Amino acid sequence: MKTGIIFDMDGTLWDSAKEVADSWSEVLRKHANVQKQELTKEDLESVMGLTMKDIADRLFPEVPEDEQDQIMEECMVYENAYLREHGATVYEGVEETFQVLSKEYPLYIVSNCQSGYIEAFLDYYDFHRYITDFACYGDNKETKDVNIRLLAERNHLERYIYVGDIQGDYEATMKADGEFIHAAYGFGEVDADVIHLQDIRELPGALKK
């Protein structure tokens, strides 16, 4: 049975909230009608995992929808360039865990992020060698459950385990008929009878249970 391990990004593999806040603030300062032009790490943590549309509605609801789209596009483009140059805070043990797991399983990433975000992560840390395939909201505007299923289908996975940190990740995985492990060290809680990791390095052992 071909089994794949699929990772979420934010709150599971890294915390990019500070770097994203810094890069977005540079963009927002150019838009006078945005009321909150200086974003904090906490602002970004509060919207991690949401789609781009929902993030815009939360952070600058006073801006018309068409302009929201334009601002978000500017933020995304600049953010990707910023992260590709500066990186962010990768959780301790991520590469070690990739090294161990990639000997037994193909590894994947599915995220609600914009196009180019996963590539920035893989480029900066030279993690392409561990990740077989990935999918994101920005590439096809599909929800996470759809992208989990699409990735599983195109990689012929008979069993797939999603590792994520928030309730929405769990719910998407259930919709996609996958199995779920909670990255409890991340941004959110999950109300479900699943394995809860306090450190990503616990994952190889958890998969053997």
Backbone as a printed PyTorch tensor [residue, N CA C, xyz], in Angstrom:
tensor([[[  0.8470,  -1.2000,   0.0000],
         [  0.0000,   0.0000,   0.0000],
         [  0.8840,   1.2510,   0.0000]],

        [[  0.7220,   2.0860,  -1.0250],
         [  1.5400,   3.2960,  -1.0940],
         [  1.0100,   4.3420,  -0.1140]],

        [[  1.8460,   4.7090,   0.8420],
         [  1.4740,   5.6550,   1.8920],
         [  2.2970,   6.9240,   1.7620]],

        [[  1.6480,   8.0710,   1.8500],
         [  2.3390,   9.3520,   1.7830],
         [  2.0860,  10.1820,   3.0240]],

        [[  3.0760,  10.9860,   3.3960],
         [  2.9400,  11.9190,   4.5120],
         [  2.8320,  13.3190,   3.9200]],

        [[  1.7490,  14.0100,   4.2380],
         [  1.4860,  15.3470,   3.6990],
         [  1.5600,  16.3580,   4.8390]],

        [[  2.3590,  17.3900,   4.6440],
         [  2.5350,  18.4050,   5.6770],
         [  1.8130,  19.7050,   5.3300]],

        [[  1.2560,  20.3100,   6.3450],
         [  0.8530,  21.7080,   6.3030],
         [  2.1390,  22.5410,   6.3650]],

        [[  2.0540,  23.8290,   6.1240],
         [  3.2330,  24.7000,   6.2150],
         [  3.2730,  25.4730,   7.5330]],

        [[  2.4460,  26.5230,   7.6370],
         [  2.5140,  27.4360,   8.7830],
         [  2.0350,  26.7490,  10.0580]],

        [[  2.8680,  26.7840,  11.0860],
         [  2.5160,  26.1500,  12.3440],
         [  2.8250,  24.6710,  12.3800]],

        [[  3.3560,  24.1540,  11.2740],
         [  3.7140,  22.7370,  11.2040],
         [  5.1840,  22.5650,  10.8400]],

        [[  5.6290,  23.2460,   9.7810],
         [  7.0310,  23.1840,   9.3730],
         [  7.8070,  24.4270,   9.7820]],

        [[  7.1460,  25.5660,   9.7480],
         [  7.8310,  26.7980,  10.1560],
         [  6.8390,  27.8200,  10.6720]],

        [[  7.3930,  28.8790,  11.2710],
         [  6.6180,  30.0410,  11.7030],
         [  7.1790,  31.2420,  10.9530]],

        [[  6.4350,  31.7070,   9.9660],
         [  6.8880,  32.8310,   9.1410],
         [  6.1630,  34.1220,   9.5040]],

        [[  5.4190,  34.1160,  10.6240],
         [  4.5340,  35.2440,  10.9350],
         [  5.2780,  36.5760,  11.0210]],

        [[  6.4220,  36.6040,  11.6810],
         [  7.1500,  37.8700,  11.8230],
         [  7.6440,  38.3660,  10.4650]],

        [[  8.2230,  37.4710,   9.6890],
         [  8.7550,  37.8680,   8.3850],
         [  7.6420,  38.3050,   7.4360]],

        [[  6.5210,  37.6090,   7.4680],
         [  5.3920,  37.9910,   6.6200],
         [  4.8330,  39.3380,   7.0620]],

        [[  4.7150,  39.5440,   8.3690],
         [  4.2280,  40.8330,   8.8850],
         [  5.1350,  41.9720,   8.4420]],

        [[  6.4350,  41.7640,   8.5210],
         [  7.3890,  42.8000,   8.1080],
         [  7.2520,  43.1100,   6.6200]],

        [[  7.1440,  42.0680,   5.8060],
         [  7.0720,  42.2930,   4.3580],
         [  5.7400,  42.9270,   3.9620]],

        [[  4.6410,  42.4820,   4.5720],
         [  3.3360,  43.0550,   4.2510],
         [  3.2470,  44.5080,   4.6870]],

        [[  3.8250,  44.8320,   5.8240],
         [  3.7760,  46.2150,   6.3110],
         [  4.4280,  47.1660,   5.3150]],

        [[  5.5020,  46.7010,   4.6830],
         [  6.1540,  47.5350,   3.6720],
         [  5.1960,  47.8290,   2.5180]],

        [[  4.3960,  46.8510,   2.1440],
         [  3.4180,  47.0370,   1.0650],
         [  2.2610,  47.9200,   1.5230]],

        [[  1.7310,  47.6660,   2.7110],
         [  0.5440,  48.3900,   3.1920],
         [  0.8130,  49.8730,   3.3980]],

        [[  2.0450,  50.2190,   3.7160],
         [  2.3830,  51.6440,   3.9030],
         [  2.2220,  52.4400,   2.6110]],

        [[  2.1490,  51.7540,   1.4860],
         [  1.9720,  52.4290,   0.1950],
         [  0.4970,  52.6580,  -0.1340]],

        [[ -0.4030,  52.1450,   0.7190],
         [ -1.8430,  52.2540,   0.4640],
         [ -2.4970,  53.0740,   1.5700]],

        [[ -2.8000,  54.3310,   1.2470],
         [ -3.2910,  55.2750,   2.2620],
         [ -4.6430,  54.8880,   2.8510]],

        [[ -5.4620,  54.1600,   2.1100],
         [ -6.8020,  53.8330,   2.6100],
         [ -6.8290,  52.5840,   3.4920]],

        [[ -5.6790,  51.9680,   3.7170],
         [ -5.5930,  50.8520,   4.6660],
         [ -5.3610,  51.4330,   6.0550]],

        [[ -6.2620,  51.1380,   6.9740],
         [ -6.1820,  51.7460,   8.3060],
         [ -5.0080,  51.2140,   9.1190]],

        [[ -4.7890,  49.9210,   9.0920],
         [ -3.7020,  49.3180,   9.8770],
         [ -2.5450,  48.9930,   8.9430]],

        [[ -1.5380,  49.8620,   8.9470],
         [ -0.4370,  49.7140,   8.0020],
         [  0.7800,  49.0200,   8.6010]],

        [[  0.7930,  48.8510,   9.9050],
         [  1.9000,  48.1570,  10.5700],
         [  1.3550,  46.8710,  11.1910]],

        [[  1.6540,  45.7640,  10.5800],
         [  1.1760,  44.4800,  11.0820],
         [  2.1990,  43.8560,  12.0300]],

        [[  1.6950,  43.1270,  13.0070],
         [  2.5580,  42.4460,  13.9640],
         [  2.5580,  40.9420,  13.6970]],

        [[  3.4860,  40.2730,  14.3330],
         [  3.5350,  38.8120,  14.2690],
         [  2.1990,  38.2150,  14.7190]],

        [[  1.6160,  38.8110,  15.7670],
         [  0.3480,  38.3120,  16.3000],
         [ -0.7940,  38.4840,  15.3000]],

        [[ -0.7750,  39.6060,  14.5560],
         [ -1.7900,  39.8140,  13.5130],
         [ -1.7580,  38.6680,  12.5070]],

        [[ -0.5570,  38.3040,  12.0970],
         [ -0.4310,  37.2500,  11.0910],
         [ -0.7700,  35.8770,  11.6580]],

        [[ -0.3800,  35.6320,  12.9050],
         [ -0.7040,  34.3390,  13.5170],
         [ -2.2130,  34.1230,  13.5910]],

        [[ -2.9520,  35.2220,  13.7540],
         [ -4.4100,  35.1180,  13.8960],
         [ -5.1010,  34.7200,  12.5960]],

        [[ -4.4010,  34.8380,  11.4710],
         [ -5.0200,  34.5030,  10.1790],
         [ -4.3100,  33.3560,   9.4520]],

        [[ -3.2950,  32.7840,  10.0840],
         [ -2.5730,  31.6810,   9.4540],
         [ -3.5300,  30.5340,   9.1350]],

        [[ -3.4110,  29.9990,   7.9410],
         [ -4.2440,  28.8760,   7.5330],
         [ -5.4970,  29.2760,   6.7890]],

        [[ -5.8490,  30.5720,   6.8210],
         [ -7.0300,  31.0430,   6.0950],
         [ -6.6850,  31.2690,   4.6290]],

        [[ -7.7000,  31.3170,   3.7830],
         [ -7.4710,  31.6390,   2.3780],
         [ -7.1420,  33.1250,   2.2460]],

        [[ -6.5890,  33.4830,   1.1070],
         [ -6.2040,  34.8730,   0.8710],
         [ -7.3920,  35.8290,   1.0210]],

        [[ -8.5400,  35.4190,   0.5100],
         [ -9.7470,  36.2590,   0.5940],
         [-10.1390,  36.5020,   2.0480]],

        [[-10.1280,  35.4540,   2.8450],
         [-10.5080,  35.5950,   4.2520],
         [ -9.5020,  36.4440,   5.0260]],

        [[ -8.2230,  36.3110,   4.6790],
         [ -7.1960,  37.1260,   5.3400],
         [ -7.4240,  38.6030,   5.0500]],

        [[ -7.6970,  38.9350,   3.7930],
         [ -7.9480,  40.3350,   3.4240],
         [ -9.1600,  40.8820,   4.1670]],

        [[-10.2090,  40.0830,   4.2760],
         [-11.4150,  40.5190,   4.9940],
         [-11.1270,  40.7900,   6.4620]],

        [[-10.2080,  40.0460,   7.0370],
         [ -9.8690,  40.2230,   8.4510],
         [ -8.9530,  41.4300,   8.6740]],

        [[ -7.9600,  41.5940,   7.8070],
         [ -6.9190,  42.5920,   8.0610],
         [ -7.2420,  43.9840,   7.5280]],

        [[ -7.9320,  44.0690,   6.4000],
         [ -8.3270,  45.3990,   5.9060],
         [ -9.7310,  45.3440,   5.3070]],

        [[-10.7370,  45.1420,   6.1680],
         [-12.1320,  45.0450,   5.7130],
         [-12.6770,  46.3440,   5.1440]],

        [[-12.0230,  47.4720,   5.4810],
         [-12.4980,  48.7790,   5.0200],
         [-12.1980,  49.0200,   3.5440]],

        [[-11.3700,  48.1820,   2.9330],
         [-10.9560,  48.3740,   1.5440],
         [-11.9120,  47.6160,   0.6170]],

        [[-12.3380,  48.2280,  -0.5090],
         [-13.2210,  47.5410,  -1.4660],
         [-12.6080,  46.2240,  -1.9510]],

        [[-13.4680,  45.2880,  -2.2940],
         [-13.0020,  43.9400,  -2.6020],
         [-12.0060,  43.8950,  -3.7530]],

        [[-12.2520,  44.6780,  -4.8120],
         [-11.3240,  44.6350,  -5.9430],
         [ -9.9480,  45.1530,  -5.5460]],

        [[ -9.9220,  46.1550,  -4.6710],
         [ -8.6300,  46.6730,  -4.2150],
         [ -7.9870,  45.7290,  -3.2030]],

        [[ -8.8180,  45.0360,  -2.4270],
         [ -8.2850,  44.0010,  -1.5300],
         [ -7.4710,  42.9900,  -2.3340]],

        [[ -8.0430,  42.5710,  -3.4540],
         [ -7.3670,  41.5860,  -4.2970],
         [ -6.0250,  42.1160,  -4.7850]],

        [[ -6.0110,  43.3830,  -5.1860],
         [ -4.7800,  43.9960,  -5.6910],
         [ -3.7210,  44.0770,  -4.5900]],

        [[ -4.1430,  44.5140,  -3.4020],
         [ -3.2020,  44.6370,  -2.2830],
         [ -2.6590,  43.2680,  -1.8870]],

        [[ -3.5450,  42.2790,  -1.8260],
         [ -3.0970,  40.9410,  -1.4600],
         [ -2.1010,  40.3950,  -2.4770]],

        [[ -2.3410,  40.6640,  -3.7470],
         [ -1.4130,  40.2130,  -4.7810],
         [ -0.0420,  40.8550,  -4.5870]],

        [[ -0.0260,  42.1670,  -4.2930],
         [  1.2440,  42.8540,  -4.0270],
         [  1.9450,  42.2460,  -2.8160]],

        [[  1.1600,  41.9900,  -1.7640],
         [  1.7260,  41.3970,  -0.5470],
         [  2.3340,  40.0300,  -0.8370]],

        [[  1.6220,  39.2170,  -1.6020],
         [  2.0860,  37.8650,  -1.8890],
         [  3.3950,  37.8650,  -2.6760]],

        [[  3.4420,  38.6960,  -3.7030],
         [  4.6330,  38.7510,  -4.5550],
         [  5.8420,  39.1940,  -3.7400]],

        [[  5.6500,  40.2590,  -2.9380],
         [  6.7730,  40.7670,  -2.1520],
         [  7.1560,  39.7760,  -1.0560]],

        [[  6.1510,  39.1650,  -0.4390],
         [  6.4090,  38.1780,   0.6220],
         [  7.2570,  37.0190,   0.1060]],

        [[  6.9050,  36.4730,  -1.0540],
         [  7.6680,  35.3520,  -1.6030],
         [  9.1250,  35.7260,  -1.8280]],

        [[  9.3460,  36.9190,  -2.3870],
         [ 10.7160,  37.3800,  -2.6250],
         [ 11.4590,  37.5630,  -1.3030]],

        [[ 10.7620,  38.1200,  -0.3140],
         [ 11.3540,  38.3720,   1.0070],
         [ 11.7410,  37.0520,   1.6790]],

        [[ 10.8400,  36.0800,   1.6480],
         [ 11.1090,  34.7930,   2.2950],
         [ 12.1920,  34.0130,   1.5610]],

        [[ 12.2220,  34.1330,   0.2490],
         [ 13.2550,  33.4370,  -0.5150],
         [ 14.6380,  33.9870,  -0.1750]],

        [[ 14.6840,  35.2640,   0.2000],
         [ 15.9620,  35.9020,   0.5550],
         [ 16.3040,  35.7400,   2.0330]],

        [[ 15.2860,  35.8430,   2.9110],
         [ 15.5460,  35.8860,   4.3550],
         [ 15.1750,  34.6090,   5.1030]],

        [[ 14.3330,  33.7540,   4.5110],
         [ 13.8550,  32.5940,   5.2450],
         [ 12.9160,  33.0060,   6.3660]],

        [[ 12.6620,  32.0870,   7.2970],
         [ 11.8100,  32.3750,   8.4530],
         [ 12.2740,  31.4520,   9.5780]],

        [[ 11.3940,  31.1380,  10.5220],
         [ 11.7790,  30.2970,  11.6590],
         [ 11.2770,  28.8750,  11.4410]],

        [[ 12.1740,  28.0220,  10.9780],
         [ 11.8240,  26.6100,  10.8000],
         [ 11.8560,  25.9370,  12.1680]],

        [[ 10.8450,  25.1260,  12.4410],
         [ 10.8140,  24.4290,  13.7260],
         [ 11.9980,  23.4730,  13.8420]],

        [[ 12.5570,  23.4200,  15.0360],
         [ 13.7000,  22.5610,  15.2890],
         [ 13.3290,  21.1130,  14.9900]],

        [[ 14.1980,  20.4490,  14.2540],
         [ 13.9770,  19.0440,  13.9440],
         [ 13.3070,  18.7640,  12.6190]],

        [[ 12.9450,  19.8010,  11.8710],
         [ 12.2410,  19.5760,  10.6000],
         [ 13.1150,  18.8170,   9.6080]],

        [[ 14.3380,  19.2950,   9.3690],
         [ 15.1700,  18.6040,   8.3820],
         [ 15.5190,  17.1940,   8.8530]],

        [[ 15.8210,  17.0590,  10.1270],
         [ 16.1110,  15.7300,  10.6830],
         [ 14.9400,  14.7740,  10.4460]],

        [[ 13.7280,  15.2730,  10.6520],
         [ 12.5290,  14.4560,  10.4470],
         [ 12.3300,  14.1330,   8.9700]],

        [[ 12.5590,  15.1190,   8.1070],
         [ 12.4970,  14.8700,   6.6620],
         [ 13.4790,  13.7620,   6.2620]],

        [[ 14.6980,  13.8520,   6.7950],
         [ 15.7280,  12.8670,   6.4420],
         [ 15.2950,  11.4550,   6.8240]],

        [[ 14.7470,  11.3200,   8.0230],
         [ 14.3190,  10.0060,   8.5100],
         [ 13.1250,   9.4860,   7.7050]],

        [[ 12.0950,  10.3240,   7.5660],
         [ 10.8570,   9.8720,   6.9290],
         [ 11.0220,   9.6020,   5.4390]],

        [[ 11.8530,  10.4100,   4.7640],
         [ 11.9740,  10.2760,   3.3060],
         [ 12.6080,   8.9470,   2.8990]],

        [[ 13.2060,   8.2450,   3.8520],
         [ 13.7520,   6.9150,   3.5580],
         [ 12.6440,   5.8640,   3.4620]],

        [[ 11.4770,   6.1750,   4.0480],
         [ 10.3770,   5.2070,   4.0770],
         [  9.1260,   5.6570,   3.3320]],

        [[  8.9240,   6.9710,   3.2380],
         [  7.6830,   7.5020,   2.6710],
         [  7.9830,   8.6430,   1.7020]],

        [[  7.1620,   8.8040,   0.6650],
         [  7.2070,  10.0540,  -0.0900],
         [  6.5860,  11.1590,   0.7680]],

        [[  7.1690,  12.3480,   0.7090],
         [  6.7140,  13.4770,   1.5200],
         [  6.1330,  14.5600,   0.6180]],

        [[  5.0790,  15.2100,   1.1000],
         [  4.3530,  16.2050,   0.3180],
         [  3.9940,  17.3970,   1.2020]],

        [[  3.5890,  18.4880,   0.5530],
         [  3.0780,  19.6660,   1.2650],
         [  1.7790,  20.1010,   0.6030]],

        [[  0.7580,  20.3780,   1.4170],
         [ -0.4780,  21.0100,   0.9440],
         [ -0.7850,  22.1630,   1.8840]],

        [[ -0.9670,  23.3510,   1.3190],
         [ -1.1730,  24.5480,   2.1380],
         [ -2.2050,  25.4650,   1.4890]],

        [[ -2.8230,  26.2980,   2.3200],
         [ -3.7490,  27.3160,   1.8040],
         [ -3.0230,  28.5820,   1.3520]],

        [[ -1.7510,  28.4860,   1.1050],
         [ -0.9380,  29.6670,   0.7990],
         [ -1.0550,  30.0770,  -0.6690]],

        [[ -0.3600,  31.1800,  -0.9890],
         [ -0.3120,  31.6770,  -2.3590],
         [  0.7180,  30.9140,  -3.1840]],

        [[  0.6090,  31.0380,  -4.5010],
         [  1.6010,  30.4520,  -5.3990],
         [  2.9800,  31.0170,  -5.0740]],

        [[  3.9740,  30.1580,  -5.0670],
         [  5.3490,  30.5860,  -4.8400],
         [  5.8200,  30.4970,  -3.4000]],

        [[  4.8840,  30.3870,  -2.4590],
         [  5.2400,  30.3780,  -1.0320],
         [  5.9610,  29.0850,  -0.6480]],

        [[  5.4220,  27.9600,  -1.0780],
         [  6.0670,  26.6800,  -0.7800],
         [  7.4370,  26.6260,  -1.4470]],

        [[  7.5140,  27.1230,  -2.6840],
         [  8.7870,  27.1270,  -3.3960],
         [  9.8330,  27.9830,  -2.6830]],

        [[  9.4020,  29.1130,  -2.1040],
         [ 10.3350,  29.9680,  -1.3580],
         [ 10.9190,  29.2060,  -0.1710]],

        [[ 10.0770,  28.4700,   0.5330],
         [ 10.5100,  27.6350,   1.6610],
         [ 11.4980,  26.5670,   1.1910]],

        [[ 11.1420,  25.8610,   0.1300],
         [ 11.9950,  24.7880,  -0.3660],
         [ 13.3130,  25.3240,  -0.9090]],

        [[ 13.2670,  26.4800,  -1.5730],
         [ 14.4800,  27.0760,  -2.1350],
         [ 15.4410,  27.5340,  -1.0390]],

        [[ 14.9230,  28.2780,  -0.0600],
         [ 15.7980,  28.8710,   0.9590],
         [ 16.5150,  27.7910,   1.7680]],

        [[ 15.8020,  26.7320,   2.1140],
         [ 16.3900,  25.6900,   2.9640],
         [ 16.8920,  24.4760,   2.1880]],

        [[ 16.8130,  24.5410,   0.8690],
         [ 17.2550,  23.4390,   0.0180],
         [ 16.5590,  22.1330,   0.4000]],

        [[ 15.2320,  22.2150,   0.5590],
         [ 14.4410,  21.0510,   0.9490],
         [ 13.7730,  20.3520,  -0.2350]],

        [[ 14.0480,  20.8140,  -1.4530],
         [ 13.4170,  20.1740,  -2.6180],
         [ 13.7190,  18.6770,  -2.6560]],

        [[ 14.8880,  18.2990,  -2.1570],
         [ 15.2920,  16.8920,  -2.2510],
         [ 14.4450,  15.9680,  -1.3850]],

        [[ 13.7060,  16.5420,  -0.4360],
         [ 12.8610,  15.7200,   0.4330],
         [ 11.3940,  15.6780,  -0.0130]],

        [[ 10.9430,  16.7130,  -0.7070],
         [  9.5140,  16.8690,  -1.0010],
         [  9.2110,  16.4210,  -2.4310]],

        [[  8.3550,  15.4240,  -2.5520],
         [  8.0320,  14.8340,  -3.8510],
         [  7.0960,  15.7070,  -4.6740]],

        [[  6.1180,  16.3190,  -4.0220],
         [  5.0990,  17.1000,  -4.7330],
         [  4.4270,  18.0180,  -3.7220]],

        [[  3.7360,  19.0270,  -4.2290],
         [  3.0060,  19.9390,  -3.3390],
         [  1.8320,  20.5430,  -4.0780]],

        [[  0.9010,  21.1050,  -3.3010],
         [ -0.2710,  21.7740,  -3.8730],
         [ -0.6640,  22.9090,  -2.9400]],

        [[ -1.2300,  23.9690,  -3.5120],
         [ -1.6420,  25.0980,  -2.6750],
         [ -2.8550,  25.8060,  -3.2750]],

        [[ -3.5310,  26.5400,  -2.4250],
         [ -4.7180,  27.3030,  -2.8160],
         [ -4.4030,  28.2650,  -3.9620]],

        [[ -3.2520,  28.9070,  -3.9010],
         [ -2.9130,  29.9160,  -4.8980],
         [ -2.7760,  29.3800,  -6.3060]],

        [[ -2.4630,  28.1030,  -6.4370],
         [ -2.2710,  27.5290,  -7.7680],
         [ -3.5810,  27.1930,  -8.4660]],

        [[ -4.6030,  26.8080,  -7.7000],
         [ -5.8500,  26.3890,  -8.3550],
         [ -7.1210,  26.9130,  -7.6890]],

        [[ -6.9560,  27.7090,  -6.6090],
         [ -8.0970,  28.2970,  -5.8650],
         [ -9.0200,  27.2290,  -5.2700]],

        [[ -8.4690,  26.0580,  -5.0240],
         [ -9.2490,  24.9840,  -4.4120],
         [ -9.0020,  24.9350,  -2.9050]],

        [[ -9.9820,  24.4490,  -2.1700],
         [ -9.8560,  24.3310,  -0.7230],
         [ -8.8790,  23.2130,  -0.3650]],

        [[ -8.4710,  23.2010,   0.8990],
         [ -7.4380,  22.2520,   1.3190],
         [ -7.8790,  20.8040,   1.1500]],

        [[ -9.1340,  20.5000,   1.4630],
         [ -9.5810,  19.1090,   1.3110],
         [ -9.4970,  18.6570,  -0.1420]],

        [[ -9.8490,  19.5430,  -1.0680],
         [ -9.7610,  19.2000,  -2.4940],
         [ -8.3030,  18.9950,  -2.8930]],

        [[ -7.4190,  19.8680,  -2.4290],
         [ -6.0100,  19.7470,  -2.8020],
         [ -5.3470,  18.5180,  -2.1890]],

        [[ -5.7470,  18.1520,  -0.9820],
         [ -5.2240,  16.9060,  -0.4050],
         [ -5.6180,  15.7290,  -1.2890]],

        [[ -6.8790,  15.7000,  -1.6740],
         [ -7.3660,  14.5910,  -2.5020],
         [ -6.7050,  14.5960,  -3.8910]],

        [[ -6.5810,  15.7810,  -4.5000],
         [ -5.9580,  15.8710,  -5.8240],
         [ -4.5110,  15.3950,  -5.7840]],

        [[ -3.7730,  15.8350,  -4.7620],
         [ -2.3750,  15.4220,  -4.6370],
         [ -2.2790,  13.9120,  -4.4300]],

        [[ -3.1560,  13.3770,  -3.5920],
         [ -3.1480,  11.9300,  -3.3460],
         [ -3.4510,  11.1530,  -4.6240]],

        [[ -4.3930,  11.6490,  -5.4030],
         [ -4.7720,  10.9510,  -6.6400],
         [ -3.6460,  10.9830,  -7.6670]],

        [[ -3.0360,  12.1530,  -7.8500],
         [ -2.0140,  12.2290,  -8.8980],
         [ -0.7210,  11.5090,  -8.5100]],

        [[ -0.5420,  11.2560,  -7.2080],
         [  0.6260,  10.5000,  -6.7620],
         [  0.2780,   9.0530,  -6.4070]],

        [[ -0.9580,   8.6580,  -6.7320],
         [ -1.4080,   7.2660,  -6.5690],
         [ -1.2430,   6.7710,  -5.1330]],

        [[ -1.5930,   7.6420,  -4.1790],
         [ -1.5020,   7.2630,  -2.7730],
         [ -2.7430,   6.4760,  -2.3680]],

        [[ -2.5200,   5.3360,  -1.7710],
         [ -3.6360,   4.5360,  -1.2520],
         [ -3.9490,   4.9090,   0.1960]],

        [[ -2.9540,   5.4500,   0.8790],
         [ -3.1210,   5.9140,   2.2600],
         [ -2.3430,   7.2170,   2.3990]],

        [[ -2.9470,   8.2070,   3.0260],
         [ -2.2490,   9.4720,   3.2110],
         [ -2.5730,  10.0550,   4.5740]],

        [[ -1.5130,  10.5560,   5.2000],
         [ -1.5870,  11.0810,   6.5560],
         [ -1.2000,  12.5510,   6.5000]],

        [[ -2.1080,  13.3990,   6.9410],
         [ -1.8600,  14.8430,   6.9170],
         [ -1.4220,  15.2970,   8.3040]],

        [[ -0.3560,  16.0850,   8.3510],
         [  0.1590,  16.6380,   9.6010],
         [ -0.1030,  18.1380,   9.5870]],

        [[ -0.9680,  18.6070,  10.4850],
         [ -1.3290,  20.0230,  10.5340],
         [ -1.5840,  20.4650,  11.9590]],

        [[ -1.7770,  21.7750,  12.1340],
         [ -1.8120,  22.3040,  13.5060],
         [ -3.1410,  22.9120,  13.9420]],

        [[ -4.1120,  23.0580,  13.0460],
         [ -5.3610,  23.7110,  13.4450],
         [ -6.5680,  22.8310,  13.1220]],

        [[ -7.6930,  23.1770,  13.7220],
         [ -8.9260,  22.4040,  13.5480],
         [ -9.3260,  22.2990,  12.0790]],

        [[ -9.1200,  23.3880,  11.3350],
         [ -9.4560,  23.3780,   9.9130],
         [ -8.6560,  22.3510,   9.1320]],

        [[ -7.4080,  22.1130,   9.5530],
         [ -6.5920,  21.0810,   8.9020],
         [ -7.2040,  19.7000,   9.1300]],

        [[ -7.6220,  19.4630,  10.3590],
         [ -8.2570,  18.1790,  10.6930],
         [ -9.5290,  17.9790,   9.8670]],

        [[-10.3680,  19.0150,   9.8250],
         [-11.6400,  18.8960,   9.1120],
         [-11.4240,  18.6740,   7.6140]],

        [[-10.4310,  19.3770,   7.0420],
         [-10.1250,  19.1860,   5.6200],
         [ -9.6520,  17.7600,   5.3540]],

        [[ -8.8280,  17.2460,   6.2510],
         [ -8.3220,  15.8800,   6.0890],
         [ -9.4510,  14.8620,   6.1480]],

        [[-10.3910,  15.0680,   7.0600],
         [-11.5280,  14.1520,   7.1620],
         [-12.3660,  14.1930,   5.8820]],

        [[-12.5690,  15.3910,   5.3300],
         [-13.3180,  15.5160,   4.0730],
         [-12.6070,  14.7900,   2.9360]],

        [[-11.2750,  14.7830,   3.0040],
         [-10.4820,  14.1580,   1.9470],
         [-10.2280,  12.6760,   2.2070]],

        [[-10.8790,  12.1410,   3.2480],
         [-10.7390,  10.7170,   3.5820],
         [ -9.3030,  10.3210,   3.9090]],

        [[ -8.5740,  11.2460,   4.5410],
         [ -7.2190,  10.9450,   4.9740],
         [ -7.1480,  10.6780,   6.4680]],

        [[ -5.9340,  10.4490,   6.9510],
         [ -5.6780,  10.3040,   8.3820],
         [ -4.9680,  11.5680,   8.8590]],

        [[ -5.1020,  11.8840,  10.1450],
         [ -4.6010,  13.1720,  10.6370],
         [ -3.7440,  13.0040,  11.8800]],

        [[ -2.6500,  13.7580,  11.9180],
         [ -1.8130,  13.8830,  13.1130],
         [ -1.6710,  15.3650,  13.4250]],

        [[ -1.8560,  15.7240,  14.6960],
         [ -1.8640,  17.1260,  15.1070],
         [ -0.4710,  17.6000,  15.5070]],

        [[ -0.0100,  18.6670,  14.8600],
         [  1.2220,  19.3540,  15.2550],
         [  0.8680,  20.3060,  16.3980]],

        [[  0.8300,  19.7690,  17.6210],
         [  0.3400,  20.5300,  18.7750],
         [  1.2840,  21.6520,  19.1890]],

        [[  2.4950,  21.6600,  18.6360],
         [  3.4600,  22.7300,  18.9120],
         [  3.1890,  23.9720,  18.0600]],

        [[  2.2020,  23.8890,  17.1610],
         [  1.9170,  24.9780,  16.2250],
         [  0.9700,  26.0190,  16.7760]],

        [[  0.1010,  26.5510,  15.9070],
         [ -0.7230,  27.7090,  16.2580],
         [ -2.0620,  27.3710,  16.9040]],

        [[ -2.5500,  26.1400,  16.7590],
         [ -3.9220,  25.8920,  17.1970],
         [ -4.1280,  24.5700,  17.8980]],

        [[ -5.3400,  24.4030,  18.3920],
         [ -5.7430,  23.1610,  19.0370],
         [ -6.6440,  22.3710,  18.0860]],

        [[ -6.6990,  21.0830,  18.3130],
         [ -7.5720,  20.2160,  17.5200],
         [ -8.3920,  19.3720,  18.4800]],

        [[ -9.6980,  19.5030,  18.3620],
         [-10.6200,  18.7630,  19.2200],
         [-11.0020,  17.4610,  18.5240]],

        [[-10.1430,  16.4730,  18.6630],
         [-10.3890,  15.1760,  18.0250],
         [ -9.4770,  14.1370,  18.6630]],

        [[ -9.8720,  12.8970,  18.5430],
         [ -9.0980,  11.7910,  19.0970],
         [ -8.0230,  11.3900,  18.0890]],

        [[ -6.9340,  12.1630,  18.0900],
         [ -5.8280,  11.9280,  17.1630],
         [ -4.5200,  11.9840,  17.9500]],

        [[ -3.4310,  11.6160,  17.2970],
         [ -2.1080,  11.7570,  17.9060],
         [ -1.7460,  13.2370,  17.9300]],

        [[ -1.2380,  13.7070,  19.0650],
         [ -0.8280,  15.1000,  19.2230],
         [  0.6870,  15.1410,  19.4220]],

        [[  1.3990,  15.7530,  18.4930],
         [  2.8560,  15.8610,  18.5830],
         [  3.2470,  17.1150,  19.3480]],

        [[  4.1610,  16.9940,  20.2950],
         [  4.7160,  18.1630,  20.9800],
         [  5.9990,  18.6370,  20.3030]],

        [[  6.5300,  17.8190,  19.4110],
         [  7.7700,  18.1090,  18.6850],
         [  7.6910,  17.3180,  17.3870]],

        [[  8.0910,  17.9220,  16.2830],
         [  7.9750,  17.2230,  14.9960],
         [  8.8240,  15.9620,  14.9600]],

        [[  9.8680,  15.9240,  15.7940],
         [ 10.7280,  14.7390,  15.8110],
         [ 10.0330,  13.5120,  16.4020]],

        [[  8.8490,  13.7150,  16.9790],
         [  8.0570,  12.5770,  17.4680],
         [  7.3140,  11.8650,  16.3330]],

        [[  7.2820,  12.4880,  15.1560],
         [  6.4570,  11.9530,  14.0670],
         [  6.8770,  10.5620,  13.5910]],

        [[  8.1660,  10.2980,  13.3430],
         [  8.5220,   8.9470,  12.8780],
         [  8.0450,   7.8510,  13.8290]],

        [[  8.1780,   8.0760,  15.1290],
         [  7.7060,   7.0920,  16.0970],
         [  6.1980,   6.9690,  16.0900]],

        [[  5.5050,   8.1000,  15.9480],
         [  4.0380,   8.0910,  15.9440],
         [  3.4950,   7.3030,  14.7560]],

        [[  4.1880,   7.3520,  13.6370],
         [  3.7280,   6.6470,  12.4410],
         [  3.8460,   5.1340,  12.5730]],

        [[  4.6570,   4.6910,  13.5080],
         [  4.8370,   3.2590,  13.7090],
         [  3.7900,   2.6820,  14.6600]],

        [[  2.9980,   3.5470,  15.3020],
         [  2.0010,   3.0740,  16.2720],
         [  0.7710,   2.5060,  15.5590]]])
